[in-house]
Structure formats: structure tokens, C-alpha cells
Amino acid sequence: MQTYGPQPVSRQLPTEEARDLLALTRDLAQREIAPAAAAEEDAGRFPRETFTLIGEAGLLGLPYPEEDGGGGQPYEVYLQVLEELAAARLTVGLGVSVHTLSCHAVAHYGSKEQRAEHLPAMLGGTLLGAYCLSEPTSGSDAAALRTRAVRDGDDWTIDGTKSWITHGGVADFYTVLARSGGEGAHGISAYLVPGDAPGLSAAVPERKMGLKGSPTAQVHFDAVRVPDTRRVGDLGQGFAIALDALDSGRLGIAACATGLAQAALNTALGYVLERRQFDRPVADFQGLRFMLADMATRIEAGRALYLAAARLRDTGQPFSARAAMAKLFCTDTAMQVTTDAVQLLGGYGYTADFPAERYMREAKVLQIVEGTNQIQRMVVARHLAGPESRG
């Protein structure tokens, strides 16, 4: 018999282990994360203990190899876990995505010794990471960054300021891109900086319209010394490492956006089935039914797109363009769906008594982070028509 109203997402998963993993995630999300989400976001409280719990459940290092302390899962599975977490609370889903991004450099470019020393704690929930690329004067133009790393014997001294850093001030480690050489992309290297390094400090978190439980802050480096053993990859390879990480990170944002949109649809659907006007449920009215149909269709299309990109990644095929498409489409979808959810709830949608308005405020930032959607369009266009002419 057909059941109507909000339902768990029907998923195609590659293994029984993956199905168990999604069931575990959904249970944890609904039992431990969702109930406190509204109150904690309103209070601006960062749920550090939740990340410890996620790590203990084996969910914080899913796409990394088991021999490094990760879960050994394909991106296809990891992203669906991320979607479930984001549907319960975007601060958590986005936080896991950023942490995964922060581990990328060591996991993929670190030496055997670096991986053995750092990854077990990074992937097991003991440590939480942040990713430091953007600066006050270089956001989309990331290759113009000014934070400088100067060699001093066996150490490097890092000076500069990073901006818009998720987990700024609460992270245990920072993956930092700094200029170790000349101008341009080839003068940048990557460093793994401990969160308690002398000279590292965070400004007061930004006052944001949404994601208030996720601290976003400038991070200052004032003669921060790190040993050369914490330089990751080759000298001058940092920008290439950053771009490689961002391709995967954009899929994380796409999955988070899909989870947020799904949560908004579920809220709106539950409401219109209960709300009555003119002696009938408002879900009977064709105008609202068409809105629900469009919302559901966009969400399913976005989910299919990010999973298609993930499967390319999992099989070692180029996926950069698909990742940009997924980030672009899924985050635009989240903005549209959350806005429509507010509309479907009418006046109640504009109040904090329902989560729709929070979802709408949170959706906006997903069109900006890890490459604005205008940058994503540039990435896709370059894959289609080649680089822009400089003449």
C-alpha cells in the first residue's frame, strides 16, 4: 500500500556494508543530531561532541583507506552519509565535509611517515580539521594568496591571515596554503599546522545569517613555526594539491545541499498534508502540488548528478567538470527548494517556530563556499570551450 508524506530517501547502495552504514547514519542523525539542531543553531553553539561521536562511529574518515585509519568506502557511499548528516543539521554535515577536505593533502600527498603519524587521529575523531586557502584579498583568485612561508633551517615560519575559515578557532589542525616561493600558482606549498601552535590565533567568529553553530573566522599566523616534516607534498605543489582537494570537496557541498533541500521538502510536505483551508488539506490544491513536484524533481536530479560524479571519481576517471556541475546545480536547487518551502508554509514559514526559514538562510552560503557558483560555471565552460583568451 502506498504511503504518503515524508519518507526516508530510497537509495541504491553497492554493498550490504554500505546499507548498514547508511542505516547507522540515519539512526544517529535522527537520535543524536536533529533534536538539538534548532536550539543549538539559535544559540550559536558548536557541537564539538557530535564530531567525536561521529568519529567513534567510524563516519569521520569514510573515503580514506582503512590502513590509514579511514573507512575504505567509495565516494558514492561517503556522500550519501554526508547527505543524511546535513539533512539533520547542516552545521554537522558541512563540518564533516570540511574536515574531510582538510585531511585530503596528507592522505593523498603526504609521505608514508606523515600518513602514519597524523591520519589515525585525524580520521578517527580525535582531531578536527580546518582548511586555510582564502584570504582577505584572494577569494576566488586563490593563486594570488599572500600568506608567506619562509624557510629557517629545518623549520618554516608562516605569516599572514586566512579568511572565511570553517572551524576557525576550534580546529585541532589547519591545512594551510602559503607562498613559499615566487608569485603565481607555482610558488605555493601546503603545510599541516597544529591548532595550538604559538603565534596562531583566531578572530571573533563572523556574524552570519545562517549556520550560526558553525564558527567561521579569520585565522592569523604571526611567525608560526612548523618543521619541514609538516610540509605536505613537494615544494611549490600546494596550489595543485588545493585544486585537487576542492574537486572532491565540491561533491561534499553538493551532497550537503541535497540533504538540506530534502529536509526542507519533508518539512513542507508534512505541513501541507496537515494544514486545512476551505475544508480540505492544502495539499489538495494544484498550485501547491506542482510546487512539491518541482521540488522533489530538482532534488532527485541533483542527487543523481552528484552520484554520477562520485562514481567517475571512484573509478579513476576525470570528474572535475561533473563536480562543478553538481556543486552548482545542487546548491542552486537547495536555495530554490528552501525558498519554496517557506512559501508553502505561508506565514509560519517566516517564523522560527518551523525550520523552513533556517533552511533558507543556510542554503545561501552553499552557493558561495568552495568556489562561488559563478566560478563553477567558469570551470564547466572551460571544459567545454577551453580557457578564456587573454588577448
N, C-alpha and C positions, 0 to 999 in steps of 0.2 A: 504493500500500500504506500502511495506517495506521501512523504512527509514534507510539510511546507514550513517556511520560516528559516531562520539562520541555522546552518548545518556546518559540521566540520568540513574542511576542504577535502575533496576526493583527489587522492594523489596516486600517481604511478611511480613506484619506487623500485630500484633494481634488485634489492635483496631483502630477505626476511630480517636481517640485522638492521637494515635501513628502516623498515617498517616499525620495528621495535624502538628504534631511536626516535622516530617522529612521535610515536605514542608516548614515550617518556617525556619528550619536549613539551607536547601539548598538555600533559598532566601537570608538569612542573610550572608551565606558564600560567595555567588557569588556577592552580592551587597556591602558588607562591608569589607570582608576579602581578597578575591582573588585579587582585582585590585591593592592593595598596596603591595602584598606579595613580588614580586621580588625586588622592590626598597628598601623596609624596610629590607629584608634579606641582601641585598648588603651593606646597611648602618649599619647593626648590631643593628637595633632599636627594642627594646622590646615593643610590642603593649599592654601596660597595659590597655588602654582604651577599647580595644577589649574584655578583660576579664570582665570588668564592664558591657559592652553591653550584653555579653553572659549571665551574671548573671541576668541582668534586664529582659532578655527574658526567664528566668527560665530554662536555659540549664546547669547551673554550678553545680547543685546538683541533677541531674535526678535520680540516682539509690537509693537515700536515702528517708526515709519515709516523707510523707507530714507533719506529726505532728512535725517533726524536722526542717521543712523549706525546705525539698527537693521536688523532683518532683514525687516521688512514682512510678517511671517507672521500669519495669524489665530490667535486664542487656541486654537482647536481643534488646531492643529499644535503651537504652543508648549507646551501642557500635555502632549502626548504625548512630546515631547522631555524635558520635566521628569520625567515618569514613568520613562523609561528611565534617566535620571541617578540618580534616587532609588533605583531597583532595584539599581544598582551600589553606591551609597553614599549614605545619607540626608543626611549632612553636606553633600554636594555639591548634591544636588537641592534641599534646603531652602535652602541658601545662595544658589542661583540664584534661587529664588522670592523670598527676602527682598531680594536685590539688585534684582530687577525691581520689587518693591513700593517700594523706596527711590527708584527713578527715576520713579515714576508722577507725582509732583507737578510736577516740571519738565517732563516730556513732555506732560502734559495741561493744566497750568495756567500754565506758565512763559511769559514773553514770548518773542517771536521772538529777541531778543538773548540771553536766558538759554538757550534751547534750542541756539542756535548755539555759545555759549561752553562749555557744560557737557556736553551729551549725547554728542558724539562720543567723548570719553574714558570717560564713564560706561557707554556701551553697547558699546564696543569692547574691553573687557578691561583697559584701563589702570588704571581705578579700580574699587574695590569699595565698595558702599554698606551703610549700616545705617539702620534705621527707628526713630525715637525717639518713641514715643507713651506707653507705660506708665510709671507712676511707683510709688514705694513705697506711696503711699496711693490711687492711682487706677489700677486694672487694668481690670476690666470697666466701671467707671464712668469712662470715659476723659474725659468732659467736665468732670470735677472736677480736672483736672490743675493743678499749682501752679507748674511751671517758668515763670518770668516773663521776658518780653522788654520792655525799656524803651527808648524812643526817645531817642537822644542825638545831635542834629544829623543827619548823614547816615548814622549807624550805629544799630545796636540792640545793647544789652547783655543777654546771656542769663545767667540764674542759676537753678540748680535741679539736680535729679537725675532721671535716667531709669533704669528698671529692666528687667531681662529683655531686654537688647538683644543680639540675634544680631549677631555680628561686632564687639561692643563691644571697643574697644582695638586692633582690626586694620583697621577700615574706613578708607577714604580720604575719605569724606564721610558726613555724617549728615543725614538729613531729619528736622528737629526740629519738633515741635508745641509751641508755647509761648503763654502767656497774654499777649497784647499789649493787652488791654482789660479789661472788667469780667468778672464771674462768668458761668459758663454757656458753652454751646457757641459763642455768637457773639462771645466775647472771645478767641478762639484764632486764631493765624496760623501759617503754615508758613515755615520758614527752611532754607536749604541751608548747612550749616556744614562747613568743611574739617576733615579729621581731625587736622591739625596746628595748629589754631587755638590761640593762647595761652589758657590757662585751661581747656581741655578735657582731661579725664583719665578713665581707666577704672579701676575697682576690679579686684581679683583676680577672675578668672572664677569663676562659680558651680561648685560640685562637684555634678555631675548624675549621675543613674543611667544615662543614655544620652546619645548624641550628644556624646561626650566630645571629639571632634575639632572641634566647632563651638563657639567661645568665646561664652558668654553672660555678660554683665557689666553692672553699673551703670555709667552714664556720667555724670560730673559736669561741670557748667558753672559755672565761677567767673568771673563778669564777662567772659564770652566776647563779643568784639565782632565783629559781622558787618555789612557795609554793607547799606543798604536795597536795593541791587541784588541781594542774595541772599534777599530776602523773596519768596516764591513765591505768586502769586495775589493776590487782594485782601486788604486788611486785614480781619481777622475771618472770613475764608473757610476758615481752617485746618481746622476740625473737619469741614466738608463735604468738603474735599479728603481728609482721613483716612478718612472713611467710604466715599467713592468708591473709594479705593485698596484698602481692606480687602475690598470685594466681589470685586474681581479677585484679591486675594491669597488669599482663601479657596479659590478654584478651584485656585491653585497648591498649597495644602496638601492639597486633595483628590487632586490628581494624584500628589503625593509619597507620600501614604498608600497609594494604589493600587499604586504601584511597589514600596513596601516589602512590602505584602501579597503581591504577585506573587512577589517574591524568596523570601518565607517559604514560599509554596506550592511553588515549584520545589525548594527545599531538602528539604521534607518528602516530596514526590513522589519525588525521586531516592533518598531514603533508604529508603522503604518498598518500592520496587521491588528494591532490593539486599539488604535485610535479610531473613534467613530464620529462621523459627521453626517447629517441628513439621514440618520437611522441606518447607517451602513458603515463598514470599515472603510477608511480612506484608501486602503489598498485596492478597493473595487474601481477606483477612478482611473480611466485610461491614461490620463496625463501622467499620473504618478507611476503607474505600471510601466510605462515606456521609459521613464527615468530609471527605474530599477533595472530594467532590461539592458539599457545602455551602460549603466554602472557595472553590472555583472559581466557584460561582454568585454568591456575595456580591461577589467581585472584579469579575466581568463586569457586575453590576448597578451597582456603584459607578462603573466606567469609563463606562458608558452615561449615568449621571446627570451626571457632571462634563462629559462631552462635550455633552450636551444643553444644559447651562447655558452652556457656551462658545459654542455656535452661536447662542444667543439674544444673547449679548454681541456676537458678530461681526456680527450683522445689525441691531444698534442697538436691540434690544428690551430691556425690563426683565428683569433676571436676578438681582436681589438675593436673592429667596426661593430660587431654584434653587441659587444659590451657597451659601447657608446649608445647604440640604438636602444638597448634595454634600459640603460640609466635614463635616457631622455624620455622614452615612452612611459615607463613605469612611474617616474616621478611626476610627469605631466598628468598621468592618469590619477595618481593619488591626490593631486591638487583639485582636479575636476570632481572626483568622486566624493571627497570630503566636503567640498563646497555644496554639492548636490545633497549630501546627507543633511547638512544644516538646513537647506531649503525644505527638505521633506519633513523635517521635524517642526517647521514653522517657527513660532516664537520660542518654543522650547529649545530649538536648535541653537539659539543665540544665548542661552543661559548655561552656566557652569553646572547645572543640575544633571545635564546629559553630556556624554563625552564628545559629541559631534564637533562642538566648537574647538575643543582641544586638538582633535584630529586635524581640523582645518589649519590651525595655527602651526602645528607640527609639520604638516605636509610641505609648507612653503620652503623650509630650509633644504629639503631634499632636492629641490630644483637648483640649488646653489652649491652644495658641498661636493667635494671631489670632482671638481670641474663643472662650471655652470652649464645649463642646458644649451646655451649658445656655443660654448666650447664643444659640447658633444656633437652639435650639428656641424661644426668645423671638422671634427675628426671623421665623421661619416662622409662628408663631402670630399675630403682629401682621399679617402679610399675609393671614391667613385670617379673623381675628376683630376686627381693629382694635386700637388702642392700649389698654393696661390703663387702667381707670378710676382716677382719683386720689382719689375720694371715699371 
